[in-house]
Amino acid sequence: MSQLGRALRAYAAATQARDGRAQEAELFRHANALLRQARQGDARTRARALADNARLWNAVIHLLHDPANLLPDRLRAAIVSVGLTVQREMRAQAPDFDFLIAVNENIAAGLAPGG
């Protein structure tokens, strides 16, 4: 089996061992790792981190607008509001990376077991 094949099998096994919320929390933690690097990085590093975070939040907002989403309407609306604020901050001339990281940390914590 190729190295890629082994890697894909390992990834599949790892994701099956974690529930969906844990995987979602990991996405926010990964986005935060990139945002932390971007604080001190060059323009390319900042642009990449912001683009990745934007894709994450676009997906979250899209999923929350889905009528099949089972979260209560008020919670969905609150998270969408947070997401829109994050998107607005990311479009700022000088985005506040500490704010973006804090929001992502809070979302990840809410997704963690017992969160």
BARO-837087 format. One record per residue: residue number from 1; z, y, x of N, C-alpha, C, CB in turn. Coordinates in nm, 4 decimals, padded with zeros to 6 digits. Each point is the difference from the previous one (the first is absolute). Glycine has a CB too. Example, Ala and Ser with C-alpha at 12.3 -4.5 7.8 and 13.67 -1.06 7.14 Angstrom:
<atoms>
+-----+----------+----------+----------+----------+----------+----------+----------+----------+----------+----------+----------+----------+
: seq :       nZ :       nY :       nX :      caZ :      caY :      caX :       cZ :       cY :       cX :      cbZ :      cbY :      cbX :
+-----+----------+----------+----------+----------+----------+----------+----------+----------+----------+----------+----------+----------+
:   1 :  00.7800 : -00.5690 :  01.3190 :  00.0000 :  00.1190 : -00.0890 :  00.0000 :  00.1200 :  00.0900 :  00.1246 : -00.1173 : -00.1892 :
:   2 : -00.1966 :  00.2223 :  00.1542 :  00.0060 :  00.1190 :  00.0820 :  00.0730 :  00.1090 : -00.0770 : -00.2145 : -00.0628 :  00.1184 :
+-----+----------+----------+----------+----------+----------+----------+----------+----------+----------+----------+----------+----------+
</atoms>
This chain:
<atoms>
+-----+----------+----------+----------+----------+----------+----------+----------+----------+----------+----------+----------+----------+
: seq :       nZ :       nY :       nX :      caZ :      caY :      caX :       cZ :       cY :       cX :      cbZ :      cbY :      cbX :
+-----+----------+----------+----------+----------+----------+----------+----------+----------+----------+----------+----------+----------+
:   1 :  00.0000 : -00.1173 :  00.0844 :  00.0000 :  00.1173 : -00.0844 :  00.0000 :  00.1240 :  00.0892 :  00.1220 : -00.1244 : -00.1854 :
:   2 : -00.1965 :  00.2244 :  00.1448 : -00.0109 :  00.1221 :  00.0793 :  00.1306 :  00.0794 : -00.0048 : -00.2474 :  00.0071 : -00.0455 :
:   3 :  00.2581 :  00.0878 :  00.1362 :  00.1190 :  00.0847 :  00.0037 :  00.0092 :  00.0815 : -00.1292 : -00.0121 :  00.0124 :  00.2531 :
:   4 : -00.1030 :  00.0364 : -00.3024 :  00.0002 :  00.0754 : -00.1249 :  00.0466 : -00.0884 : -00.1150 : -00.1865 :  00.1452 :  00.0856 :
:   5 :  00.1403 : -00.2681 : -00.0894 :  00.0414 : -00.0929 : -00.1052 :  00.1492 : -00.0246 :  00.0013 : -00.2221 : -00.1065 :  00.0131 :
:   6 :  00.2773 :  00.0890 :  00.1067 :  00.1452 : -00.0209 :  00.0117 :  00.0758 :  00.1248 : -00.0448 : -00.0373 : -00.1610 :  00.1906 :
:   7 : -00.0155 :  00.2757 : -00.1548 :  00.0653 :  00.1251 : -00.0391 : -00.0023 :  00.0171 : -00.1517 : -00.0661 :  00.1031 :  00.2196 :
:   8 : -00.0455 : -00.1357 : -00.2811 : -00.0095 :  00.0115 : -00.1451 :  00.0946 : -00.0966 : -00.0706 : -00.2375 :  00.0714 :  00.0255 :
:   9 :  00.2486 : -00.1913 :  00.0263 :  00.0942 : -00.0971 : -00.0586 :  00.1441 :  00.0473 :  00.0155 : -00.1610 : -00.1858 :  00.0503 :
:  10 :  00.1932 :  00.2396 :  00.0654 :  00.1357 :  00.0503 :  00.0232 :  00.0305 :  00.1161 : -00.0938 : -00.0131 : -00.0721 :  00.2405 :
:  11 : -00.0852 :  00.1607 : -00.2582 :  00.0197 :  00.1141 : -00.0902 :  00.0203 : -00.0491 : -00.1431 : -00.1411 :  00.1460 :  00.1501 :
:  12 :  00.0602 : -00.2402 : -00.1933 :  00.0122 : -00.0544 : -00.1355 :  00.1374 : -00.0631 : -00.0209 : -00.2480 : -00.0407 : -00.0056 :
:  13 :  00.2948 : -00.0334 :  00.1042 :  00.1316 : -00.0629 : -00.0111 :  00.1099 :  00.1046 : -00.0057 : -00.0857 : -00.1996 :  00.1229 :
:  14 :  00.0731 :  00.3034 : -00.0415 :  00.1018 :  00.1053 :  00.0027 :  00.0035 :  00.0768 : -00.1310 : -00.0291 :  00.0193 :  00.2467 :
:  15 : -00.0871 :  00.0105 : -00.3042 : -00.0012 :  00.0772 : -00.1238 :  00.0489 : -00.0828 : -00.1179 : -00.1889 :  00.1353 :  00.0899 :
:  16 :  00.1691 : -00.2658 : -00.0861 :  00.0510 : -00.0840 : -00.1081 :  00.1516 : -00.0062 :  00.0030 : -00.2101 : -00.1346 :  00.0063 :
:  17 :  00.2677 :  00.1497 :  00.1107 :  00.1452 : -00.0082 :  00.0140 :  00.0685 :  00.1271 : -00.0506 : -00.0310 : -00.1521 :  00.1969 :
:  18 : -00.0419 :  00.2617 : -00.2076 :  00.0586 :  00.1261 : -00.0464 : -00.0487 :  00.0297 : -00.1410 :  00.0128 :  00.0873 :  00.2367 :
:  19 :  00.0711 : -00.0253 : -00.3166 : -00.0448 :  00.0368 : -00.1335 : -00.0822 :  00.1289 :  00.0059 :  00.2029 : -00.1121 : -00.1009 :
:  20 : -00.2624 :  00.1469 : -00.0110 : -00.0876 :  00.1173 : -00.0065 :  00.0699 :  00.1292 :  00.0368 : -00.1275 : -00.1163 : -00.1741 :
:  21 :  00.2496 :  00.1337 :  00.1280 :  00.0726 :  00.1243 :  00.0307 :  00.0244 :  00.0134 :  00.1497 :  00.1097 : -00.0090 : -00.2252 :
:  22 : -00.0758 : -00.1009 :  00.2905 :  00.0227 :  00.0040 :  00.1444 : -00.1291 :  00.0366 :  00.0725 :  00.1826 : -00.1722 : -00.0217 :
:  23 : -00.2938 :  00.1190 : -00.0252 : -00.1282 :  00.0339 :  00.0613 : -00.0332 :  00.1471 : -00.0209 : -00.0784 : -00.2348 : -00.0364 :
:  24 :  00.1066 :  00.2862 : -00.0835 : -00.0242 :  00.1414 : -00.0276 :  00.0886 :  00.0887 :  00.0875 : -00.0638 : -00.0582 : -00.2361 :
:  25 :  00.1890 :  00.0204 :  00.2518 :  00.0908 :  00.0763 :  00.0859 : -00.0524 :  00.0019 :  00.1427 :  00.1949 : -00.0614 : -00.1468 :
:  26 : -00.2494 : -00.0508 :  00.1916 : -00.0551 : -00.0077 :  00.1353 : -00.1179 :  00.0961 :  00.0173 :  00.0739 : -00.2397 :  00.0140 :
:  27 : -00.1542 :  00.2583 : -00.1164 : -00.1109 :  00.0954 :  00.0079 :  00.0525 :  00.1419 :  00.0242 : -00.1370 : -00.1463 : -00.1537 :
:  28 :  00.2430 :  00.1830 :  00.0841 :  00.0573 :  00.1335 :  00.0204 :  00.0628 :  00.0126 :  00.1387 :  00.0423 :  00.0175 : -00.2468 :
:  29 :  00.0223 : -00.1230 :  00.2946 :  00.0570 :  00.0042 :  00.1352 : -00.1102 :  00.0107 :  00.1055 :  00.1964 : -00.1360 : -00.0795 :
:  30 : -00.3073 :  00.0666 :  00.0581 : -00.1127 :  00.0089 :  00.0942 : -00.0577 :  00.1423 : -00.0003 : -00.0532 : -00.2461 : -00.0366 :
:  31 :  00.0363 :  00.3035 : -00.0815 : -00.0496 :  00.1382 : -00.0085 :  00.0948 :  00.0942 :  00.0737 : -00.1103 : -00.0500 : -00.2218 :
:  32 :  00.2406 :  00.0242 :  00.2096 :  00.0969 :  00.0842 :  00.0696 : -00.0080 : -00.0142 :  00.1517 :  00.1477 : -00.0192 : -00.1981 :
:  33 : -00.1736 : -00.1003 :  00.2448 : -00.0142 : -00.0182 :  00.1452 : -00.1153 :  00.0857 :  00.0514 :  00.0916 : -00.2358 : -00.0160 :
:  34 : -00.2005 :  00.2383 : -00.0579 : -00.1152 :  00.0826 :  00.0404 :  00.0343 :  00.1483 : -00.0097 : -00.1578 : -00.1800 : -00.0781 :
:  35 :  00.2302 :  00.2195 : -00.0263 :  00.0375 :  00.1410 : -00.0149 :  00.0945 :  00.0436 :  00.1118 : -00.0286 : -00.0197 : -00.2488 :
:  36 :  00.1190 : -00.0673 :  00.2889 :  00.0913 :  00.0336 :  00.1106 : -00.0774 :  00.0218 :  00.1306 :  00.1827 : -00.1339 : -00.1117 :
:  37 : -00.2792 :  00.0467 :  00.1377 : -00.0843 :  00.0168 :  00.1188 : -00.0785 :  00.1306 : -00.0096 : -00.0183 : -00.2507 :  00.0259 :
:  38 : -00.0253 :  00.2840 : -00.1454 : -00.0846 :  00.1173 : -00.0199 :  00.0739 :  00.1305 :  00.0254 : -00.1294 : -00.1305 : -00.1653 :
:  39 :  00.2601 :  00.1310 :  00.1434 :  00.0762 :  00.1243 :  00.0221 : -00.0225 :  00.0541 :  00.1402 :  00.1727 : -00.0779 : -00.1632 :
:  40 : -00.1798 : -00.0102 :  00.2612 : -00.0164 :  00.0417 :  00.1390 : -00.1406 : -00.0285 :  00.0531 :  00.2434 : -00.0411 :  00.0340 :
:  41 : -00.3297 : -00.0111 : -00.1202 : -00.1323 : -00.0413 :  00.0444 : -00.1024 :  00.1113 : -00.0034 :  00.0547 : -00.2240 : -00.0799 :
:  42 : -00.1741 :  00.1873 :  00.1198 : -00.1106 :  00.0947 : -00.0013 : -00.0570 :  00.0116 : -00.1413 : -00.0528 : -00.0545 :  00.2409 :
:  43 : -00.0491 :  00.1370 : -00.2562 : -00.0592 :  00.0251 : -00.1313 : -00.0558 : -00.1278 : -00.0618 : -00.0546 :  00.2326 :  00.0730 :
:  44 : -00.0036 : -00.3176 :  00.0081 : -00.0571 : -00.1250 : -00.0519 :  00.1100 : -00.0916 : -00.0543 : -00.1902 :  00.0187 :  00.1647 :
:  45 :  00.2996 : -00.0287 : -00.0925 :  00.1121 : -00.0834 : -00.0433 :  00.0580 :  00.0531 : -00.1305 :  00.0510 : -00.0586 :  00.2395 :
:  46 : -00.0365 :  00.1911 : -00.2501 :  00.0522 :  00.0598 : -00.1233 : -00.0956 : -00.0247 : -00.1171 :  00.1183 :  00.1763 :  00.1362 :
:  47 : -00.2480 : -00.1576 : -00.1113 : -00.0988 : -00.0200 : -00.1070 :  00.0009 : -00.1447 : -00.0485 : -00.1421 :  00.1831 :  00.0973 :
:  48 :  00.1516 : -00.2763 : -00.0048 :  00.0014 : -00.1424 : -00.0376 :  00.1234 : -00.0334 : -00.0821 : -00.1286 : -00.0557 :  00.2073 :
:  49 :  00.2440 :  00.1036 : -00.1638 :  00.1242 : -00.0287 : -00.0730 : -00.0044 :  00.0609 : -00.1398 :  00.1266 : -00.0071 :  00.2173 :
:  50 : -00.1757 :  00.1294 : -00.2272 : -00.0089 :  00.0646 : -00.1307 : -00.1007 : -00.0717 : -00.0900 :  00.0615 :  00.2193 :  00.1060 :
:  51 : -00.1730 : -00.2626 : -00.0500 : -00.1011 : -00.0717 : -00.0789 :  00.0551 : -00.1330 : -00.0502 : -00.1824 :  00.1093 :  00.1338 :
:  52 :  00.2544 : -00.1815 : -00.0479 :  00.0588 : -00.1274 : -00.0420 :  00.1053 :  00.0214 : -00.1088 : -00.0428 : -00.0939 :  00.2292 :
:  53 :  00.1250 :  00.1964 : -00.2123 :  00.1023 :  00.0301 : -00.0999 : -00.0659 :  00.0432 : -00.1313 :  00.1618 :  00.0671 :  00.1829 :
:  54 : -00.2702 :  00.0085 : -00.1740 : -00.0717 :  00.0424 : -00.1202 : -00.0568 : -00.1205 : -00.0748 : -00.0562 :  00.2183 :  00.1113 :
:  55 : -00.0012 : -00.3132 : -00.0377 : -00.0527 : -00.1212 : -00.0651 :  00.1119 : -00.0766 : -00.0700 : -00.1818 : -00.0148 :  00.1733 :
:  56 :  00.2967 :  00.0056 : -00.1093 :  00.1138 : -00.0693 : -00.0597 :  00.0396 :  00.0678 : -00.1312 :  00.0803 : -00.0705 :  00.2291 :
:  57 : -00.0627 :  00.2011 : -00.2246 :  00.0435 :  00.0720 : -00.1191 : -00.1076 :  00.0037 : -00.1075 :  00.1479 :  00.1371 :  00.1441 :
:  58 : -00.2752 : -00.1309 : -00.1057 : -00.1072 : -00.0073 : -00.0999 :  00.0065 : -00.1329 : -00.0741 : -00.1452 :  00.1505 :  00.1408 :
:  59 :  00.1686 : -00.2585 : -00.0678 :  00.0100 : -00.1321 : -00.0621 :  00.1213 : -00.0063 : -00.0927 : -00.1121 : -00.1038 :  00.2005 :
:  60 :  00.2245 :  00.1574 : -00.1559 :  00.1214 : -00.0014 : -00.0825 : -00.0250 :  00.0755 : -00.1305 :  00.1448 : -00.0127 :  00.2073 :
:  61 : -00.1999 :  00.1318 : -00.1962 : -00.0247 :  00.0813 : -00.1199 : -00.0984 : -00.0708 : -00.0926 :  00.0441 :  00.2107 :  00.1314 :
:  62 : -00.1473 : -00.2675 : -00.0744 : -00.0992 : -00.0725 : -00.0813 :  00.0669 : -00.1152 : -00.0754 : -00.1822 :  00.0610 :  00.1649 :
:  63 :  00.2643 : -00.1383 : -00.0955 :  00.0678 : -00.1128 : -00.0640 :  00.0972 :  00.0452 : -00.1088 : -00.0229 : -00.1270 :  00.2130 :
:  64 :  00.0845 :  00.2420 : -00.1932 :  00.0947 :  00.0501 : -00.0995 : -00.0709 :  00.0525 : -00.1242 :  00.1573 :  00.0573 :  00.1844 :
:  65 : -00.2832 : -00.0179 : -00.1719 : -00.0777 :  00.0450 : -00.1164 : -00.0576 : -00.1169 : -00.0796 : -00.0557 :  00.2087 :  00.1245 :
:  66 :  00.0616 : -00.3275 : -00.0692 : -00.0540 : -00.1179 : -00.0669 :  00.0855 : -00.0324 : -00.1226 : -00.0906 : -00.0891 :  00.2198 :
:  67 :  00.0298 :  00.0817 : -00.3384 :  00.0779 : -00.0303 : -00.1212 :  00.0705 : -00.1359 :  00.0065 : -00.1616 :  00.1395 : -00.1280 :
:  68 :  00.1142 : -00.2292 :  00.2120 :  00.0636 : -00.1313 :  00.0122 :  00.1254 :  00.0034 :  00.0872 : -00.2240 : -00.1033 : -00.0302 :
:  69 :  00.2518 :  00.2166 :  00.0946 :  00.1179 :  00.0119 :  00.0845 :  00.1250 : -00.0146 : -00.0864 : -00.1244 :  00.1504 :  00.1625 :
:  70 :  00.2167 : -00.2353 : -00.1186 :  00.1179 : -00.0324 : -00.0814 :  00.1201 :  00.0908 :  00.0233 : -00.0795 : -00.2313 :  00.0029 :
:  71 :  00.0705 :  00.3242 :  00.0908 :  00.1125 :  00.0913 :  00.0215 :  00.0165 :  00.0911 : -00.1212 : -00.0374 : -00.0068 :  00.2499 :
:  72 :  00.1601 :  00.0490 : -00.2778 :  00.0215 :  00.0939 : -00.1109 : -00.0791 :  00.1294 :  00.0224 :  00.2299 : -00.0978 : -00.0380 :
:  73 : -00.2762 :  00.1558 : -00.0720 : -00.0837 :  00.1198 :  00.0078 :  00.0658 :  00.1135 :  00.0797 : -00.0984 : -00.0649 : -00.2195 :
:  74 :  00.2275 :  00.0865 :  00.1970 :  00.0684 :  00.1105 :  00.0695 :  00.0044 : -00.0231 :  00.1504 :  00.1385 :  00.0402 : -00.2043 :
:  75 : -00.1147 : -00.1644 :  00.2458 :  00.0026 : -00.0315 :  00.1428 : -00.1389 :  00.0166 :  00.0598 :  00.1906 : -00.1600 : -00.0362 :
:  76 : -00.2913 :  00.1113 : -00.0342 : -00.1376 :  00.0157 :  00.0485 : -00.0335 :  00.1471 :  00.0163 : -00.0666 : -00.2143 : -00.1126 :
:  77 :  00.1016 :  00.2958 :  00.0142 : -00.0290 :  00.1436 :  00.0070 :  00.0734 :  00.0648 :  00.1167 : -00.0346 :  00.0046 : -00.2483 :
:  78 :  00.1578 : -00.0448 :  00.2721 :  00.0777 :  00.0576 :  00.1100 : -00.0620 : -00.0352 :  00.1350 :  00.2077 : -00.0138 : -00.1406 :
:  79 : -00.2505 : -00.1107 :  00.1568 : -00.0599 : -00.0413 :  00.1276 : -00.1352 :  00.0683 :  00.0190 :  00.1189 : -00.2224 : -00.0131 :
:  80 : -00.1966 :  00.2375 : -00.0946 : -00.1274 :  00.0725 :  00.0102 :  00.0266 :  00.1437 :  00.0430 : -00.1037 : -00.1468 : -00.1783 :
:  81 :  00.2054 :  00.2091 :  00.1224 :  00.0345 :  00.1372 :  00.0378 :  00.0337 :  00.0098 :  00.1486 :  00.0845 :  00.0404 : -00.2324 :
:  82 : -00.0076 : -00.1368 :  00.2812 :  00.0312 : -00.0043 :  00.1435 : -00.1278 : -00.0173 :  00.0799 :  00.2270 : -00.0971 : -00.0479 :
:  83 : -00.3134 :  00.0073 :  00.0040 : -00.1256 : -00.0250 :  00.0695 : -00.0883 :  00.1230 :  00.0070 :  00.0138 : -00.2344 : -00.0743 :
:  84 : -00.0196 :  00.3098 : -00.0341 : -00.0807 :  00.1222 : -00.0004 :  00.0580 :  00.1042 :  00.0953 : -00.0671 : -00.0465 : -00.2376 :
:  85 :  00.1994 :  00.0519 :  00.2445 :  00.0650 :  00.0912 :  00.0950 : -00.0315 : -00.0417 :  00.1428 :  00.1844 :  00.0445 : -00.1651 :
:  86 : -00.1799 : -00.1741 :  00.1926 : -00.0342 : -00.0513 :  00.1334 : -00.1446 :  00.0353 :  00.0333 :  00.1660 : -00.1893 : -00.0258 :
:  87 : -00.2566 :  00.1681 : -00.0686 : -00.1409 :  00.0315 :  00.0240 : -00.0199 :  00.1482 :  00.0292 : -00.0647 : -00.1893 : -00.1493 :
:  88 :  00.1335 :  00.2742 :  00.0744 : -00.0096 :  00.1450 :  00.0221 :  00.0502 :  00.0353 :  00.1400 :  00.0309 :  00.0423 : -00.2476 :
:  89 :  00.0802 : -00.1030 :  00.2887 :  00.0551 :  00.0266 :  00.1335 : -00.0964 : -00.0454 :  00.1091 :  00.2321 : -00.0251 : -00.0920 :
:  90 : -00.2979 : -00.0880 :  00.0721 : -00.0920 : -00.0516 :  00.1016 : -00.1228 :  00.0892 :  00.0159 :  00.0793 : -00.2309 : -00.0514 :
:  91 : -00.1123 :  00.3073 : -00.0535 : -00.1151 :  00.0917 :  00.0084 :  00.0373 :  00.1356 :  00.0594 : -00.0979 : -00.1153 : -00.1976 :
:  92 :  00.2254 :  00.1383 :  00.2215 :  00.0457 :  00.1282 :  00.0544 : -00.0558 :  00.0211 :  00.1406 :  00.2104 : -00.0147 : -00.1385 :
:  93 : -00.2208 :  00.1392 :  00.1772 : -00.0498 :  00.0340 :  00.1336 :  00.0833 : -00.0681 :  00.1087 : -00.0821 :  00.2207 : -00.0884 :
:  94 :  00.2128 : -00.2210 :  00.0694 :  00.0909 : -00.0657 :  00.0949 :  00.0964 : -00.0874 : -00.0801 : -00.0180 :  00.1931 :  00.1680 :
:  95 : -00.0233 : -00.3161 : -00.1996 :  00.0853 : -00.0864 : -00.0824 :  00.1375 : -00.0235 :  00.0636 : -00.2068 : -00.1107 : -00.0872 :
:  96 :  00.3059 :  00.1013 :  00.0023 :  00.1370 : -00.0266 :  00.0438 :  00.0170 : -00.1517 :  00.0117 :  00.0886 :  00.2137 : -00.1116 :
:  97 : -00.1054 : -00.2650 :  00.2334 :  00.0071 : -00.1439 :  00.0218 :  00.1385 : -00.0550 : -00.0325 : -00.1751 :  00.0220 :  00.1763 :
:  98 :  00.2794 :  00.0555 : -00.1506 :  00.1354 : -00.0463 : -00.0317 :  00.0154 : -00.0218 : -00.1506 :  00.0898 :  00.1234 :  00.2011 :
:  99 : -00.1458 : -00.0338 : -00.2813 :  00.0042 : -00.0148 : -00.1455 : -00.0750 : -00.1257 : -00.0431 :  00.0151 :  00.2499 : -00.0259 :
: 100 : -00.1356 : -00.2686 :  00.0786 : -00.0809 : -00.1168 : -00.0360 :  00.0718 : -00.1295 :  00.0364 : -00.2084 :  00.1353 :  00.0335 :
: 101 :  00.2691 : -00.1369 :  00.0840 :  00.0739 : -00.1185 :  00.0447 :  00.1207 : -00.0258 : -00.0905 : -00.0748 :  00.0427 :  00.2371 :
: 102 :  00.1456 :  00.0630 : -00.2737 :  00.1181 : -00.0153 : -00.0862 : -00.0395 : -00.0569 : -00.1365 :  00.1115 :  00.1926 :  00.1186 :
: 103 : -00.2201 : -00.1441 : -00.1745 : -00.0442 : -00.0512 : -00.1304 : -00.0348 : -00.1481 :  00.0121 : -00.0876 :  00.2287 : -00.0651 :
: 104 :  00.0099 : -00.2640 :  00.1672 : -00.0393 : -00.1400 :  00.0180 :  00.1226 : -00.0882 :  00.0219 : -00.2197 :  00.0742 :  00.0967 :
: 105 :  00.3173 : -00.0254 : -00.0206 :  00.1222 : -00.0776 :  00.0228 :  00.0741 : -00.0259 : -00.1301 :  00.0175 :  00.0982 :  00.2283 :
: 106 : -00.0112 :  00.0032 : -00.3133 :  00.0685 : -00.0160 : -00.1280 : -00.0721 : -00.0991 : -00.0903 :  00.0846 :  00.2335 :  00.0200 :
: 107 : -00.2166 : -00.2286 : -00.0203 : -00.0761 : -00.0954 : -00.0811 :  00.0206 : -00.1405 :  00.0553 : -00.1721 :  00.1771 : -00.0574 :
: 108 :  00.1637 : -00.1942 :  00.1892 :  00.0202 : -00.1321 :  00.0608 :  00.1398 : -00.0529 : -00.0318 : -00.1607 :  00.0598 :  00.1849 :
: 109 :  00.2598 :  00.0256 : -00.1783 :  00.1369 : -00.0419 : -00.0303 :  00.0127 : -00.0441 : -00.1456 :  00.0860 :  00.1581 :  00.1749 :
: 110 : -00.1552 : -00.0892 : -00.2649 :  00.0037 : -00.0380 : -00.1403 : -00.0683 : -00.1323 : -00.0278 :  00.0053 :  00.2387 : -00.0550 :
: 111 : -00.1003 : -00.2737 :  00.1395 : -00.0713 : -00.1268 : -00.0149 :  00.0725 : -00.1174 :  00.0648 : -00.2102 :  00.1295 : -00.0061 :
: 112 :  00.3002 : -00.0995 :  00.0984 :  00.0721 : -00.1044 :  00.0722 :  00.0942 : -00.0740 : -00.0941 : -00.0159 :  00.1339 :  00.2122 :
: 113 :  00.0483 : -00.2581 : -00.1802 :  00.0941 : -00.0752 : -00.0836 :  00.1285 :  00.0789 : -00.0206 : -00.0970 : -00.2156 :  00.0840 :
: 114 :  00.1391 :  00.2249 : -00.2080 :  00.1198 :  00.0757 : -00.0344 : -00.0264 :  00.1497 : -00.0105 :  00.1342 : -00.1749 :  00.1129 :
: 115 : -00.2629 :  00.2156 : -00.0946 : -00.0353 :  00.1424 : -00.0025 : -00.0144 :  00.0590 : -00.1352 : -00.1091 : -00.0376 :  00.2068 :
+-----+----------+----------+----------+----------+----------+----------+----------+----------+----------+----------+----------+----------+
</atoms>
